[in-house]
């Protein structure tokens, strides 16, 4: 149940109007009292033909405070956030902590969307100032969703829900952002809810399909490995690419089950190919940062390999750069996997963070140059310079390097001239179903 649904359930058991409830950590109104205040404000605004705004704020990366310094330190940060909210907003504005690191504010008399956005940005500016945590400085940002009365809801339930949806959209857009609810956002949210339900059902109906794309080593002329990719054969929408459902799976937590299915399927397929006589070094699997959150993740991976009689170096786990950024627990599990012999690849390299310090801390085996850089090599000097720099970095650190998204022979020539000889992309092969991939791999082995 989401925050908005939780709040709606709370309303049915509101305390008497003369009761006083406050949040212990911040001193703000408790949620029932805040909802009661919002209900009264909506009634007053309707009578006076006035407007009001509801804000839902969410701190970005707050989880790191609890993980590094503990929950008592986290509570002190929440109290400081509450002080900054109170200083920035008007004394007559109602405030509450919805739960965790999320806060809500009610601001009557906001003239329009521009005025509400101006209020929100003042709050975000105040929250960017560093916090002192156990004598150390910690900086964070926040995101905010906004709903306006009467445009986005005529009662307290719809306003809270709309602001919550807008906050989720702001976080999906990269965080440190302001998002005002719109009907289009509501339609998209309703569609996402339907898609989430369909995915839950579809995973039980075996609607997920694996595809395999070969990685070619042009120096040896052999196929080095295959990357495992997932597709969803939706009964009404057809075959869906991962960008249609992976972000939603990450948001809802379904990505953990999805990752388990993909890892299991990839290992089973590699074992089957080897029994059929294919001499394939290994298979790679894309996993989410959410997978590394589970405490038994290393055991799950090694147990899966053992069940299919595969050596650890048969598997390479691909993650995007931001999966380990400022997440020491994920980095520790990656190091533990590497110690067991499982290989680690950084996917979409160069597209997320400019800091390269994590390459010194993580036991990375492979860097994959993102297709956005590969696309323009041979045509753009800046893209060519970036790729050359990544190749030099990989060579200097003794890392394997793969260029992905190769579609033209001119790209191959340029990449080889720069020193890259391992590539994958549509020029060689599209991602193939298992039987087609077997035939492709068998032909390549005979060539």
N, C-alpha and C positions, 0 to 999 in steps of 0.2 A: 504494500500500500504506500502511495506517495504522500508527500507532506500535505498537499491540498486535500487528498482523500481523508487523511488522518484528522485534519482540521474540521472537515465537514462532519466526521463521526463524533468529534468532541462537542459539537454544538448541541446535540440531543441531550447532553447531560450538563448543560451550563448551570453554574451555581446561582443562588439568588442574587438579585441586582445589587444588594448592599454588601455582598461579600467582596473581600479584597484579596487578590492573588497576585503574587509577584514571582518572577524567575529568580531562583536563589543565586545564580552566578552573576547576574547583571543588575538586579533590582528593577528590571523593566516589568511591565504588565505580564501576567501569565497569559497563555494562549486563550483560555476561555474569556478572560476579561478583555483582551484585545479584540476578539471577535465580537463581543458585545458592544464595545466602543465603535467598531466599524459598522455594525448593524445600525446603531443610533445615528452615526454620521451619514449613512446612506439615506435614512429616512429624512434627516434634516436637509440634505442636499436636494432630495427630490422635491420637498415642499418649497424650498427657496429657489428652485431652478438653478442650483449652484453645481460646482464640480469638485471632485476630489481625486487624489492619486493614491494608489497603494504600491509600495515598493517592497520587493523581496531581494535582500542582499545575501550573497554567498561568498565567503572568503575562498581564495584560490590557494591551494597547496597547504591548507591548514593542517592536514593530516601529518605533515612532516614535523610540526611542533610536538604533537603527542608522541610520535615515534622517537624523536631525538631527546626531548627533555622530560617527557612524561605528562600525564593528564593534569597534574596540579599546575604545571607551567602553562598548559593549554588553557586552563580556566583563567589564569592571570591575563593571558592575551585576550580572551573573550571579554573580561572586565574592561580592559583598555579600549577594545573596540566599542563597547557600550558607551564609555566616556566620550569617545570621539563622535559617535553618532549623536549623542545628546548635545554636544557643543555645536555641531554643524547644523542640526535641524532646529526648528522653532520649539520653544518650550511647550506650546500647545499641541504639538504633534505627538501621536501615540506610537509607542515602540514596544516590540516584543521580540523575544528569541524563539524562533519556531522550533529549534532543535539543532544540536550539533553546532555547526558554524554558520547557520542561516538565521537572519534577522528580518523582521518586517516593520514597515513604518506606514502610518496613515497620515496624509497631509491634506487637510481640507483647503478649499479655495484656490487650488492650483489652476491658473487660467487656461492652460493648453498643454499640448505635448511638449512643446519647446521649453516651457517653464518647468515641467516635471523632469525633463532630461537635464536641465541646468542644476536642479536640486541634486539629482543623482550624481552628477560629475563632481560636485563639491564634496560629497561624501567619499567618492572614490579617491579624490585628491588627498583627503584627510587620512584615509587608510593606507596610502602609499608610504607615509612616513614610517621609518623603521621602528620596530618594537624591541624593547629590551627584555631578553629572556635569559634568566640565570646569569646575568652579567654579559651575555652575548647579544649581538645585534641580529635581528631577524626581519627581513623585508618580505612583504607579500602584497598581493593586489586583491581586488574584489570584483565581482560581476554583479549586475543588478537587472532585474526584470521589473517592468512597470505596467500597471493596468490603470485605466482612467474610467471614472464614472461620469457620464452614463454610457460612453461608447463601448466599453469592453465588458460590461456586466451591470445588472440592475440589482444585485444583492451581494452580500458579503462572500458567499460561497464562490460565485463566478469570478469576482474580482481577485480573490486570493489565488484561485486556480489559474487565472489568466496571467497574473504576475509570476507565478511559479513556472509556468510554461515558458514565459519570456526569459526568465533567468536561465533555464536549461538551454535555451537556444543561444543565449549570450556565451555560456560556457563552451558550447560546441563550436562557436565561431572563434575560439582562441583565448577566451577569458579576458580579464581586465576590460570589460565591455559593458555597454548599456544597450538594452533591447526593450523596445516598447511593443506590447502585444498588438497583433493585427489579426483580422479574420483569416488571412492566408496562413498565418502561423497556427491558428487553431485548427484549420482544415488539415494542415500538414501533421499536426500532433495527433489528430484523430486517425489519420492514415497510418501513422507510426504505431499507434496502439493496435490497430487491426493487423499490421504487419508483424508486430511482436507476437500476437496470438497465433498467427499463421506459422511463424517460425517455430514456436514451441510445439505445435502440432506436427509440422513438417519434419522436425528432427526425429520424432517418434515414428514417422511414416517413411523414413529413409529417403527423404526428398533431397538431401544434400549429396552432391556428386563431387568426386575428386578428379582433378585434371593434373597432368604432369608435363612440365616444360623442360626440355633438355638444356643443360649447360655445356657448351662446346669448348674444348681446349684446342685452339687452332694450331698451336705448336706441335702437339702430338697427333692431331687429327682424330682424337677420341672424344667421346662424350664423358665428361668428368662426373656428372651427377644429374639429378632431376630435382626441380623445385615442385613441391606439391601445392596446388591451388584449389580452392573450394568454390563451387557454384551451387546455387539453389534452384532446383526445378520446381517453381511455384505452379500449382495446378491451374491458376488463372492467368498469371503474369508471364509465364514461360521461364526460360533459363535466365536467372538473375546473376549479374557479376557481384563480386564481394563488396564493392562500394555501395550497393543498394541495401545491404543488411548487416555488414560487420559493425559500422558505427552504432547502429541501434542495438546490436548484440552486446557491445561493450558497455553501453549506457545502462542496459537492463540487467547485466550480469550473466546473460546467456552465453557470452563468449567463452566462459570457462568450460561449459559442456561442449560447445562447438570445438574448442581447442583439443579437448580429449578425443572427440570423434576423428578429427583430422589426423592427430598424431597416431592414434591406433590404426586408422586406415592406411596411412603412409607406411608405417612399419610392416603391417601385414602384407602390403603390396610389394615392398622391397624383398621380403622373405620369399614371397611367391615367385617373383621374377628370378631370383637366384636359384630356386629349385628348378626353374625352367631352363636354366643354363646361362642366364645373362651375367656377365662379369661387370657389374655396376658398383662403383665405389661407395655410393651412398645416396641419401635422399635428404632434402631440406624441407622444413616445415615452418610456416609463418605462425608465430604465436603472439598473443597480446601481453601487454604489461600486467593485465589482470591475472594471467596465468601464474606469474611470478609472485603474486600476493599470497598464494596458498602455501601453508607451511609444509605440506607434504609433496610439493611439486617435484623436487629432486627424486624422491622415492617413486613417484608416479612414472616419471620418464624412464628411470632405470629398470623398473619392473616391466614396463611395456617392451623395452628392448630385450630383456631376458626372456619374456614370454614368447617372442618371435625368434629367439636364438640369434640375435644381432649383436655385434660388438658395438660399444658406445661410439666409436668413430664412424660408424655407418650413418649416424644422424647429425645433421646440422640444424640448429634452431635459429631462425631468422627473426630479429626484432628490429623495430625502428629506433632511431637515435634517442627519442625522448623517453623510451621505456625505462631507462636507467638513470635519467637525468635527476640528480638530487634524491635518489631513492636507494639508500644504502642496503636495505634488506633485499631488494631485487638484485642489486649488484653482487651481494654475498651469495645468493642462490645461483647466480650465473657462474660465479667462481667455483662453487661446489660442483656444478654440472661439468665444468671444464676439467676439474680435477678427476672426475670420473671418466673422462675421455670424450664426452660429447662436445661437438664443435659449436662455435657461436659465430653468427654472422650479423653485421649491422646493415640493415636494408635502408634504401632511400638515403644513402649517405650524403650529407651536405645540405639537406633540405629543411632541417629543424633548428639546430642550435649551432652557433659559431664556435662554442668552446670545444676544444679537442682534448681537454684534460681527462675525460673519461676513458679515452683510448689507452692512457697510461695505467688506469686502475682496473680496467676490465680485460679478461683473458680472451680477447677477440681473435678469431682465426681469419675471418674474411670481411672485406668491405665490398659492398655492392654500389656501384656508381648509379645514381638515379637516372631514369630515362629522360628527365627534363634537361639534363646536361648532355646526355648521349645524343639526343634528337638533333642538336645543332652543331655537333662536331663536324668540321670540314666546311661549315658555312659561317660560323660565328667565332671570331677570335677569342671573345671572352669565355664562351663555353669551352673552347679548346684549351684555354689556359687553366680553367678550373679542373678539367679532367686530367690535364698534365700534372697539376699540383697534387691531385688525389693519388694518381699513379705513383708519383715520387714519394708521397707519404707512405703508401702501402709498401713500396719497395724498401724504404728506409727502415720500416718497422718489421719487415719480414712477414707481411700479411698477404694472403691470397686476395686477388682483386677480380671482380666480375663486373662487366658492363651489361646492364639490362636494358631492354627496350630497343635492341638493334633491329632496324628494319630495312636498311639500304646498304648496298655493297660499298658505297663511298664512306659510310661510317666505319665499316670494317677496316678499310684501308687506313683511315686516319687513326683509329684506335690502335692498330698494329704498329703504325709509325711512332705513336706516342709510348708504346711499350706494354699495351694491354693485349693479352692473347686469349682470355677466357670471356665468353660472351653468351648471351641468350636473347631471344627475341623472335619476332614473326618472320624475319628473314630466314631463320633456320627452321623454326617450327612454332606453331601456335600451341597453347596448352591442350594436351590430348587426353581423351579417355584412356583407361588402363590398357585395353586391348590394342588400341591404335598406337599407344606409346610403346607397347612391347614390340610390335612389328617395326616401328621406327628405330628403336634401340637395337633390335636384332640385325636390321639392314646395315646400320652404322657400324656394328661390330664386325660384319663381314667385309666391309669396304676396305 
